[in-house]
Amino acid sequence: MIPTVIEKTQFGERVYDIYSRLLEDRVVFLGTAINDEVANSIIAQLLFLEKENSKKDIILYVNSPGGQVTSTLAMYDTMQYVQADISTVCLGMAASGGAIILMGGAKGKRFALEHSEIMIHQPLGGTEGQATDIAIHADHILQTKKILNQMIANHTGKTLEQVSTDTERDKFLSAEEALKYGIIDRILTKKP
């Protein structure tokens, strides 16, 4: 169920779903696992807000366990593509692809609430079939791993070697640890 907001205006009452009301204030909320449908919705919102005003910041709240890599990369690329700065705020958890989205915010505008958790790791994948097809998929996963590790290195200032070591297994970080790692720029306890 999607909550609604009733707003009184001089012309009467308007009923909004909460996400539409937040969008009016240039706020986008990623609160689920990332798949094509979720990514397309977030991308459409970012492009809409970019078209409305490319000079005004967009706030993207992230509470996501991650999800499909291609969907995550589509969202990430859109975040880099739009001219408006995107401020990212982790509340709850930003894991896997959620962490990529969190760190993809504008430098200096990447935040986490005090008790948030961030998790980075290597991409997951599986396949079945003929040996040749399995080898093709394994190569693809290794290429994706290199891309994601380079993105993490670029956004955190860590070396590629350090990131590769850290993402070999699930690496859980508190907000404080994510700040030290360079994933976020500040911990928030109150809205600025």
C-alpha positions in Angstrom: 0.0 0.0 0.0 1.3 3.4 -1.0 0.6 6.2 1.6 -1.3 9.3 0.4 -0.9 12.9 1.5 -3.8 15.4 1.5 -2.8 18.9 0.8 -5.1 21.9 1.2 -4.9 24.6 -1.3 -6.9 27.7 -2.1 -8.7 25.6 -4.7 -9.6 22.7 -2.3 -7.9 19.5 -1.4 -5.4 17.6 -3.5 -4.6 13.9 -2.8 -1.1 12.7 -3.7 0.6 9.4 -3.3 3.6 10.1 -1.1 6.2 9.6 -3.9 4.6 12.1 -6.2 4.5 14.6 -3.3 8.2 14.0 -2.6 9.0 14.4 -6.3 7.6 17.9 -6.2 10.3 18.7 -3.7 13.0 17.0 -5.9 13.2 14.0 -3.6 13.5 10.5 -5.0 13.3 7.4 -2.8 14.9 4.1 -3.5 13.5 1.8 -0.9 13.6 -1.7 -2.5 15.8 -4.2 -4.2 17.0 -2.9 -7.6 15.5 -4.5 -10.7 14.7 -3.2 -14.1 11.3 -1.9 -13.1 12.6 0.0 -10.1 15.6 1.3 -12.0 13.4 2.6 -14.9 11.1 4.4 -12.4 14.1 6.1 -10.6 15.7 6.9 -14.0 12.4 8.5 -15.2 12.2 10.6 -12.1 15.8 11.8 -12.4 15.3 12.7 -16.1 12.1 14.5 -15.3 13.7 16.6 -12.5 16.7 17.3 -14.8 14.3 18.6 -17.5 12.4 20.7 -14.9 15.6 22.4 -13.6 19.1 21.2 -14.3 20.6 23.7 -11.8 18.8 22.6 -8.7 19.9 19.6 -6.6 18.0 16.3 -6.5 18.0 14.3 -3.2 18.0 10.5 -3.6 17.3 8.6 -0.4 18.7 5.0 -0.5 17.5 2.1 1.6 18.2 -0.9 -0.6 19.8 -4.3 -0.4 21.1 -4.0 -4.0 19.9 -6.2 -6.8 20.5 -6.6 -10.5 23.9 -5.2 -11.7 22.7 -4.0 -15.1 19.8 -2.1 -13.5 22.2 -0.6 -10.9 24.6 0.6 -13.6 21.7 2.1 -15.6 20.7 4.2 -12.5 24.3 5.1 -11.8 25.0 6.2 -15.3 21.9 8.4 -15.3 23.1 10.0 -12.0 26.4 10.8 -13.7 24.6 12.0 -16.9 22.2 14.6 -15.5 23.6 18.0 -14.8 21.8 18.5 -11.5 23.9 17.5 -8.5 22.4 14.4 -6.9 22.7 14.3 -3.1 22.5 10.8 -1.8 21.3 9.9 1.7 21.5 6.3 3.2 18.9 5.4 5.7 18.8 1.8 6.9 21.0 0.0 4.5 22.8 0.6 1.2 24.2 -2.8 0.2 25.8 -4.0 -3.0 24.2 -2.0 -5.8 22.6 0.3 -3.2 26.1 1.2 -2.1 27.1 2.0 -5.7 24.1 4.3 -5.9 25.0 5.9 -2.6 28.6 6.6 -3.5 27.5 7.8 -7.0 26.1 11.0 -5.5 27.8 14.4 -6.0 31.1 14.6 -4.1 30.5 16.4 -0.9 26.8 15.6 -1.0 26.9 11.9 0.0 25.4 11.2 3.4 24.3 8.5 5.8 22.1 8.6 8.8 23.8 7.6 12.0 22.8 4.0 12.3 22.9 3.2 8.6 24.8 0.2 7.3 26.7 0.0 4.0 27.9 -3.2 2.4 30.2 -3.6 -0.6 31.2 -6.9 -2.3 31.9 -8.5 -5.6 29.0 -9.2 -8.0 27.1 -12.4 -7.7 26.1 -14.5 -10.6 25.4 -18.0 -11.7 24.7 -19.9 -14.9 24.3 -23.3 -16.3 24.7 -24.9 -19.7 27.5 -25.9 -21.9 31.1 -25.4 -20.7 31.7 -22.7 -23.3 28.6 -20.7 -22.2 29.7 -21.0 -18.6 33.1 -19.7 -19.5 31.5 -16.7 -21.3 29.4 -15.9 -18.3 32.4 -16.3 -15.9 34.4 -13.8 -18.1 31.5 -11.4 -18.1 31.2 -11.5 -14.3 34.9 -10.9 -13.9 34.7 -7.9 -16.3 31.7 -6.6 -14.3 33.7 -7.0 -11.1 36.6 -4.9 -12.5 34.1 -2.2 -13.5 32.5 -2.1 -10.1 35.8 -2.1 -8.3 37.1 0.8 -10.4 33.9 2.7 -9.7 34.4 2.2 -5.9 38.0 3.2 -6.2 37.1 6.3 -8.1 34.5 7.4 -5.6 36.4 6.6 -2.4 40.0 7.4 -3.3 41.1 3.9 -2.3 43.4 2.0 -4.6 42.0 -0.6 -6.9 44.0 -3.2 -5.1 42.5 -2.2 -1.8 39.0 -2.2 -3.2 39.6 -5.6 -4.8 40.7 -7.1 -1.5 37.8 -5.4 0.4 35.2 -6.7 -2.0 36.4 -10.3 -2.2 33.8 -11.0 0.5 30.9 -9.0 1.9 32.3 -6.0 3.7 29.8 -4.4 6.1 30.5 -0.8 7.2 28.8 1.4 9.8 28.2 5.0 8.9 31.4 6.0 10.7 33.4 3.3 8.8 31.8 4.3 5.5 32.9 7.9 6.2 36.5 6.8 6.8 36.4 4.6 3.7 35.3 7.6 1.5 31.9 6.1 0.5 30.1 9.1 2.2 31.1 12.6 3.0 29.2 13.2 6.2 27.0 11.5 8.8 23.7 13.2 9.5 21.7 13.1 12.7 19.5 16.1 11.8 18.4 17.3 8.4 20.7 20.1 7.2 
